[in-house]
Amino acid sequence: MAWELMNTHPFKDIEKVRTEMDRFWDTFLFGRPQKGGVEETVEWLPAIDLTETKNEFVVNAEIPGMEPDEIEISLSEGMLTIKGEKKQEKEENYHLIERRFGSLVRSIPLSRGVESDKISASYKDGILRITLPKSKKAKKKVVKIKVE
């Protein structure tokens, strides 16, 4: 018997499975109504990337379909919070709805201090970019080790 090697993507459908399980539990446990097989407006989490350089932290969040004035960013006690609400267009006769709508909240703990008065943010093509300069105390010191 010959075995064929398959090009598999084990994590490809995890988001789909998670969404279906959320839908199942919401309906089963909480009796939340479904609309056309899709959840009514609920809270959602935007996907983020958090990177660190020598001088700053940079957060990139995917928040398509929103206006910059609909997004609120706050920093309190080392916790960066992004809030907003993406409203669903009111159109008739939907056949399929897969996009997320509703309130979004995402909180990101920052392990080191930032200069809160120098935080900047920009929003372009559905990507929110937040730059958080590190405080002098939070910047890493590099110590060279002499090898003999």
Contacts in CASP RR format, 6 or more apart in sequence:
PFRMAT RR
TARGET T0000
AUTHOR 0000-0000-0000
METHOD contacts of the structure
MODEL  1
MAWELMNTHPFKDIEKVRTEMDRFWDTFLFGRPQKGGVEETVEWLPAIDL
TETKNEFVVNAEIPGMEPDEIEISLSEGMLTIKGEKKQEKEENYHLIERR
FGSLVRSIPLSRGVESDKISASYKDGILRITLPKSKKAKKKVVKIKVE
22 39 0 8 1.000
23 34 0 8 1.000
23 37 0 8 1.000
23 38 0 8 1.000
23 39 0 8 1.000
26 32 0 8 1.000
26 39 0 8 1.000
26 42 0 8 1.000
27 34 0 8 1.000
32 39 0 8 1.000
32 40 0 8 1.000
32 42 0 8 1.000
33 40 0 8 1.000
34 40 0 8 1.000
35 97 0 8 1.000
36 94 0 8 1.000
36 97 0 8 1.000
38 96 0 8 1.000
38 97 0 8 1.000
38 98 0 8 1.000
41 88 0 8 1.000
41 101 0 8 1.000
41 102 0 8 1.000
41 103 0 8 1.000
42 102 0 8 1.000
42 103 0 8 1.000
43 102 0 8 1.000
43 103 0 8 1.000
43 104 0 8 1.000
43 105 0 8 1.000
44 86 0 8 1.000
44 100 0 8 1.000
44 101 0 8 1.000
44 102 0 8 1.000
44 103 0 8 1.000
44 104 0 8 1.000
45 104 0 8 1.000
45 105 0 8 1.000
45 106 0 8 1.000
46 61 0 8 1.000
46 62 0 8 1.000
46 63 0 8 1.000
46 82 0 8 1.000
46 104 0 8 1.000
46 106 0 8 1.000
46 128 0 8 1.000
47 61 0 8 1.000
47 62 0 8 1.000
48 59 0 8 1.000
48 60 0 8 1.000
48 61 0 8 1.000
48 62 0 8 1.000
48 106 0 8 1.000
48 108 0 8 1.000
49 59 0 8 1.000
49 60 0 8 1.000
50 57 0 8 1.000
50 58 0 8 1.000
50 59 0 8 1.000
50 108 0 8 1.000
51 57 0 8 1.000
51 58 0 8 1.000
51 60 0 8 1.000
52 58 0 8 1.000
54 139 0 8 1.000
54 140 0 8 1.000
55 133 0 8 1.000
55 134 0 8 1.000
55 139 0 8 1.000
56 114 0 8 1.000
56 131 0 8 1.000
56 132 0 8 1.000
56 133 0 8 1.000
56 134 0 8 1.000
57 110 0 8 1.000
57 114 0 8 1.000
57 131 0 8 1.000
57 132 0 8 1.000
57 134 0 8 1.000
58 129 0 8 1.000
58 130 0 8 1.000
58 131 0 8 1.000
58 132 0 8 1.000
59 80 0 8 1.000
59 82 0 8 1.000
59 108 0 8 1.000
59 128 0 8 1.000
59 129 0 8 1.000
59 130 0 8 1.000
59 132 0 8 1.000
60 127 0 8 1.000
60 128 0 8 1.000
60 129 0 8 1.000
60 130 0 8 1.000
61 82 0 8 1.000
61 106 0 8 1.000
61 127 0 8 1.000
61 128 0 8 1.000
61 130 0 8 1.000
62 126 0 8 1.000
62 127 0 8 1.000
63 71 0 8 1.000
63 82 0 8 1.000
63 86 0 8 1.000
63 104 0 8 1.000
63 123 0 8 1.000
63 126 0 8 1.000
63 127 0 8 1.000
63 128 0 8 1.000
64 126 0 8 1.000
65 86 0 8 1.000
65 126 0 8 1.000
66 84 0 8 1.000
66 86 0 8 1.000
66 123 0 8 1.000
66 126 0 8 1.000
68 123 0 8 1.000
70 84 0 8 1.000
70 85 0 8 1.000
70 86 0 8 1.000
71 82 0 8 1.000
71 83 0 8 1.000
71 84 0 8 1.000
71 123 0 8 1.000
71 128 0 8 1.000
72 81 0 8 1.000
72 82 0 8 1.000
72 83 0 8 1.000
72 84 0 8 1.000
73 80 0 8 1.000
73 81 0 8 1.000
73 82 0 8 1.000
73 83 0 8 1.000
73 119 0 8 1.000
73 121 0 8 1.000
73 128 0 8 1.000
73 130 0 8 1.000
74 80 0 8 1.000
74 81 0 8 1.000
74 83 0 8 1.000
75 81 0 8 1.000
75 110 0 8 1.000
75 114 0 8 1.000
75 116 0 8 1.000
75 119 0 8 1.000
75 132 0 8 1.000
78 109 0 8 1.000
78 110 0 8 1.000
78 113 0 8 1.000
78 114 0 8 1.000
79 107 0 8 1.000
79 108 0 8 1.000
79 109 0 8 1.000
79 110 0 8 1.000
80 107 0 8 1.000
80 108 0 8 1.000
80 109 0 8 1.000
80 110 0 8 1.000
80 130 0 8 1.000
80 132 0 8 1.000
81 105 0 8 1.000
81 106 0 8 1.000
81 107 0 8 1.000
81 108 0 8 1.000
82 104 0 8 1.000
82 105 0 8 1.000
82 106 0 8 1.000
82 107 0 8 1.000
82 108 0 8 1.000
82 128 0 8 1.000
82 130 0 8 1.000
83 103 0 8 1.000
83 104 0 8 1.000
83 105 0 8 1.000
84 103 0 8 1.000
84 104 0 8 1.000
84 105 0 8 1.000
85 102 0 8 1.000
85 103 0 8 1.000
85 104 0 8 1.000
86 100 0 8 1.000
86 101 0 8 1.000
86 102 0 8 1.000
86 104 0 8 1.000
87 101 0 8 1.000
87 102 0 8 1.000
88 97 0 8 1.000
88 101 0 8 1.000
88 102 0 8 1.000
110 132 0 8 1.000
112 134 0 8 1.000
112 135 0 8 1.000
112 138 0 8 1.000
113 134 0 8 1.000
113 135 0 8 1.000
113 137 0 8 1.000
113 138 0 8 1.000
114 132 0 8 1.000
114 133 0 8 1.000
114 134 0 8 1.000
114 135 0 8 1.000
114 138 0 8 1.000
115 132 0 8 1.000
115 133 0 8 1.000
115 134 0 8 1.000
115 135 0 8 1.000
118 133 0 8 1.000
119 130 0 8 1.000
119 131 0 8 1.000
119 132 0 8 1.000
119 133 0 8 1.000
120 130 0 8 1.000
120 131 0 8 1.000
121 128 0 8 1.000
121 129 0 8 1.000
121 130 0 8 1.000
121 131 0 8 1.000
122 128 0 8 1.000
122 129 0 8 1.000
123 129 0 8 1.000
END
